[in-house]
Amino acid sequence: MKIAGHRGKFDRLVALRQRLDPIEDFELWYWTTLTACTNAYNAAVHDAGLTVAEGAFSTIPGMYVVPDTDGSFHRELRELGDVSHVGWPPVDGDKPDDIVLLEHAIHRIEVFRDPCLRGNRRPDAAVVAECDDAFAVVTSVAAPRVKGEA
């Protein structure tokens, strides 16, 4: 996906996230948060030249759905474009400090995925506060990259 596509998704996900109750709607709120983060991250690593920004869409690592000129699509193995989660697959290369900070902030959110969505940990105000704090870091760190200003 291209940076503008990630930016559009990020903006729409942020707007959706603001309408959700983080405790009552935790699962949807959490996935909205994490998906917004992933779009910000993909835009940032594209902007940094670490991954390829293109019109193909990632499905699983290495496999992309590629649009054809006749409006159809085909699957194709390609070099790394978009990641599904930070670290999956890993992005190689020398990462600028802001990208490392972005990865750290997203990991702070991802640490709650399994215990709160797949396990028995009940999300509470502390979990929401930690996710909100990390999301604020993601938003501020990624902003110049998402806008193409870094």
Phi, psi and chi 1 to 4 in degrees:
 res  aa     phi    psi   chi1   chi2   chi3   chi4
   1 MET       -  154.9 -174.8  179.0  -69.2      -
   2 LYS   -90.8  162.4  -63.5 -179.9  179.9  175.8
   3 ILE   -57.6  -42.6  -68.1  173.7      -      -
   4 ALA   -61.5  -37.2      -      -      -      -
   5 GLY   -64.3  -44.3      -      -      -      -
   6 HIS   -62.6  -42.1  -70.8  -61.9      -      -
   7 ARG   -61.3  -44.9 -178.9  178.7   54.3 -119.6
   8 GLY   -60.9  -44.4      -      -      -      -
   9 LYS   -64.6  -43.6  -75.7 -173.1  178.1 -174.4
  10 PHE   -57.5  -48.1  178.3   81.7      -      -
  11 ASP   -61.8  -42.7  -69.4  -15.7      -      -
  12 ARG   -68.3  -37.8  -68.4 -169.7  -55.7  -85.0
  13 LEU   -67.8  -37.8  -71.3  162.8      -      -
  14 VAL   -62.9  -42.7  168.6      -      -      -
  15 ALA   -63.3  -41.4      -      -      -      -
  16 LEU   -64.8  -45.5  171.5   61.5      -      -
  17 ARG   -56.3  -37.5 -177.2 -179.9 -176.5  -88.4
  18 GLN   -69.2  -19.5  -67.6  170.3  -17.0      -
  19 ARG   -89.5   -9.8  -63.4 -166.1  -46.0 -100.2
  20 LEU   -94.1  149.3  -61.1  170.7      -      -
  21 ASP   -86.9  119.2 -178.1  -54.7      -      -
  22 PRO   -63.9  -22.6   14.8  -22.0      -      -
  23 ILE   -92.9  -53.4  -62.8  -66.4      -      -
  24 GLU   -62.6  -39.3  -70.5  -66.8  -41.6      -
  25 ASP  -108.2   33.0  -52.6  -44.6      -      -
  26 PHE   -51.2  -49.3 -177.7   79.3      -      -
  27 GLU   -60.3  -46.1 -174.1  171.4   -1.1      -
  28 LEU   -68.3  -41.3 -174.2   55.9      -      -
  29 TRP   -60.5  -43.9  178.1   85.3      -      -
  30 TYR   -64.7  -49.4 -179.9   85.7      -      -
  31 TRP   -64.4  -35.5  -76.3  120.7      -      -
  32 THR   -63.2  -44.6  -58.1      -      -      -
  33 THR   -60.7  -50.6  -59.0      -      -      -
  34 LEU   -67.3  -38.7 -168.9   56.9      -      -
  35 THR   -67.0  -38.2  -55.8      -      -      -
  36 ALA   -61.2  -43.6      -      -      -      -
  37 CYS   -60.7  -43.6  -70.4      -      -      -
  38 THR   -63.5  -39.1  -57.0      -      -      -
  39 ASN   -66.4  -40.6  -84.6  -79.6      -      -
  40 ALA   -62.3  -42.9      -      -      -      -
  41 TYR   -63.9  -47.0 -179.7   74.0      -      -
  42 ASN   -60.6  -42.1  -83.8  -49.1      -      -
  43 ALA   -61.7  -41.3      -      -      -      -
  44 ALA   -66.3  -44.4      -      -      -      -
  45 VAL   -72.0  -28.4  -68.0      -      -      -
  46 HIS   -65.7  -47.9  -66.9  -25.4      -      -
  47 ASP   -60.9  -34.8 -176.5   69.3      -      -
  48 ALA   -78.0   -5.6      -      -      -      -
  49 GLY    79.0   15.0      -      -      -      -
  50 LEU   -86.5  -24.6  -63.8  169.9      -      -
  51 THR  -135.9  167.3   56.7      -      -      -
  52 VAL   -91.6  127.4  177.6      -      -      -
  53 ALA   -94.7  122.5      -      -      -      -
  54 GLU  -155.7  178.0   59.3 -179.1  -14.7      -
  55 GLY   -84.3    6.3      -      -      -      -
  56 ALA   -88.2  154.7      -      -      -      -
  57 PHE  -118.1  129.1  -62.2   88.9      -      -
  58 SER   -70.1  139.3  174.3      -      -      -
  59 THR  -112.9  -66.1   56.0      -      -      -
  60 ILE  -123.5  162.7   58.1  172.9      -      -
  61 PRO   -51.0  121.8  -29.3   37.0      -      -
  62 GLY    93.5  -21.7      -      -      -      -
  63 MET  -104.3  129.2  179.8   61.3   73.2      -
  64 TYR  -127.5  150.2  -69.7   82.5      -      -
  65 VAL   -97.2  120.8  174.5      -      -      -
  66 VAL  -114.4  127.9 -179.0      -      -      -
  67 PRO   -72.0  142.4   21.3  -26.4      -      -
  68 ASP  -101.6  162.8  -67.0  -42.0      -      -
  69 THR   -66.3  -20.3   55.3      -      -      -
  70 ASP   -89.9    8.5   65.5   -2.4      -      -
  71 GLY    90.8   -5.8      -      -      -      -
  72 SER   -90.2 -178.3   63.4      -      -      -
  73 PHE  -135.1  155.5  -61.9   88.6      -      -
  74 HIS  -138.8  158.5   70.0  -84.5      -      -
  75 ARG   -92.4  145.3  -64.9 -171.5 -173.3  -81.3
  76 GLU  -154.1  141.1 -174.1  174.2  -57.4      -
  77 LEU   -79.3  132.8  -68.4  171.2      -      -
  78 ARG  -142.4  167.6  -67.4 -175.6  157.1 -141.9
  79 GLU   -68.2  166.3   66.7  178.1  -69.1      -
  80 LEU   -60.0  124.6 -176.5   59.6      -      -
  81 GLY  -113.8  -89.2      -      -      -      -
  82 ASP   -95.8  149.0  -66.7  -19.7      -      -
  83 VAL  -102.9  155.8  -58.8      -      -      -
  84 SER   -86.1  -34.5  -61.3      -      -      -
  85 HIS  -145.3  158.6  -71.2  -83.9      -      -
  86 VAL   -60.5  124.4  169.7      -      -      -
  87 GLY    90.8   -3.6      -      -      -      -
  88 TRP  -132.7   95.1 -166.2   72.4      -      -
  89 PRO   -79.0  163.9   29.1  -33.3      -      -
  90 PRO   -66.5  148.4   10.6  -13.7      -      -
  91 VAL   -96.5  120.4  173.5      -      -      -
  92 ASP   -84.3  167.7  -65.0  -30.6      -      -
  93 GLY   107.1  169.0      -      -      -      -
  94 ASP   -76.8  114.4  -67.4  -31.2      -      -
  95 LYS   -92.0  132.3  -64.2  175.6 -170.8  164.9
  96 PRO   -62.8  158.5  -16.0   25.7      -      -
  97 ASP   -57.3  -37.4  -69.5  -16.2      -      -
  98 ASP   -66.8  -32.7   64.6  -34.9      -      -
  99 ILE   -69.7  -40.1  -59.4  -68.7      -      -
 100 VAL   -63.1  -43.0  173.5      -      -      -
 101 LEU   -62.4  -40.7 -176.2   58.6      -      -
 102 LEU   -61.5  -46.1 -170.8   58.1      -      -
 103 GLU   -59.7  -44.1  -71.4  177.7  -21.0      -
 104 HIS   -61.2  -43.8  176.6   71.0      -      -
 105 ALA   -63.9  -41.5      -      -      -      -
 106 ILE   -68.2  -37.2  -63.7  171.4      -      -
 107 HIS   -61.5  -34.7  -78.4  -58.5      -      -
 108 ARG   -61.1  -32.5  -73.3  174.4   51.5 -157.7
 109 ILE   -79.9  -44.3  -64.4  169.4      -      -
 110 GLU   -63.1  -23.4  -72.7 -159.7  -11.5      -
 111 VAL   -63.0  -19.7   74.2      -      -      -
 112 PHE   -91.0   -9.7  -65.4  106.6      -      -
 113 ARG   -58.5  -60.0 -179.2 -176.4   55.6 -134.4
 114 ASP   -66.3  -49.1  -70.1  -17.1      -      -
 115 PRO   -66.1  -34.6   15.5  -23.4      -      -
 116 CYS   -91.2  -30.3  -68.2      -      -      -
 117 LEU  -101.6  -30.1  -61.0 -179.6      -      -
 118 ARG  -113.9  -14.7  -60.5  173.8  178.0  140.0
 119 GLY  -109.9 -154.5      -      -      -      -
 120 ASN  -105.8    4.8  -65.2  -35.3      -      -
 121 ARG   -75.5  125.5 -177.6  169.9  178.3 -179.7
 122 ARG   -84.7  123.5 -174.4  178.1  173.8   95.5
 123 PRO   -64.9  140.0   13.6  -18.3      -      -
 124 ASP  -135.1 -172.9   57.1   16.3      -      -
 125 ALA   -61.3  -34.0      -      -      -      -
 126 ALA   -67.0  -41.5      -      -      -      -
 127 VAL   -63.6  -46.5  169.1      -      -      -
 128 VAL   -61.6  -42.2  169.5      -      -      -
 129 ALA   -62.8  -42.3      -      -      -      -
 130 GLU   -64.7  -43.7  177.1   66.5   16.3      -
 131 CYS   -64.9  -42.4  -69.7      -      -      -
 132 ASP   -61.9  -43.1  -93.1  -20.6      -      -
 133 ASP   -63.7  -44.9 -175.1   62.6      -      -
 134 ALA   -66.5  -38.0      -      -      -      -
 135 PHE   -65.0  -36.3 -170.7   69.3      -      -
 136 ALA   -62.3  -38.7      -      -      -      -
 137 VAL   -64.3  -47.1  171.7      -      -      -
 138 VAL   -56.5  -48.3  168.8      -      -      -
 139 THR   -60.7  -45.1  -60.0      -      -      -
 140 SER   -74.1  -39.2   66.1      -      -      -
 141 VAL   -71.7  -40.0  169.7      -      -      -
 142 ALA   -79.1  -21.9      -      -      -      -
 143 ALA   -50.4  -51.3      -      -      -      -
 144 PRO   -62.5  -34.6  -18.6   29.9      -      -
 145 ARG   -73.5  -41.0  -63.7  -96.6 -175.4 -156.0
 146 VAL   -65.8  -33.7  171.3      -      -      -
 147 LYS   -87.3   -4.1  -67.1  177.3 -178.0  173.2
 148 GLY    76.7   25.8      -      -      -      -
 149 GLU  -101.1   -9.5  -63.2  172.7   -1.8      -
 150 ALA   -76.3      -      -      -      -      -
